[in-house]
Amino acid sequence: MSDMATAAVATKQALFLHKAQIAMVKKQHEMEMSLINMLTEAVENAPRPDGTGAVVNKSA
């Protein structure tokens, strides 16, 4: 019986570790997406310098 109990405890620990790893990966992904969104917003709101193609010059 002790072998079965040991196996059950080991399985439960492995499951807990797996769930913790998944939670960490999800949180890391959320943080990366937040950073990407923040950078995208900053770039979209930044003023464009002259001569970068924001307006087409048809007078040439």
N, C-alpha and C positions, 0 to 999 in steps of 0.2 A: 504493500500500500504506500509506503514512503516514496517509492520510485514514481508512482502515479501522482502523488502530491507534488513532488519535486518538478515533474514534467508540467503539471498544471500551473505552478507558480512561474516557471520559466516561460511558458506560453503567454501567461498574463503580462509578465514584464516585457516580453518582446512586442506584444500588441500595444502596450502603453508607450513604449519607445517609438514604435512606428507611427502612432497617432501624434506624438509630440513632434516628430520630424516633419510630418505632413503639415502640422499647424505652423511650424517655423518657416517652411517653404512658402506657404500661403501668405504669411505676414510679410516675408521678404518681397514677394511679388507685389503685394499691395503697396509697400513702401517704394518700390521701383516705379510702379505705375503713377504714384503720387508725384514723384520727382519728374517723370516724363511730362506729366500734365502741367506741372509748375513751369518747367522749361519751355514747353510749347506755348503756354500762355504768355510768358515773358517775351518770346520771340515774336509772337503775333502782335503784341501791343507795342513793340519797339518801333520808333520812327525809322523809316527807310531813308538812307542817305541818297543824295542826288546822284543820278547816273546809274542806278541799279535796276532799271527796267520797270519801275512802278508805274510809269506813264509812258505811253508810246509817243515819240516825237515824229509827227507826220510832215513837218515843215522841211525836212531834208531832201 
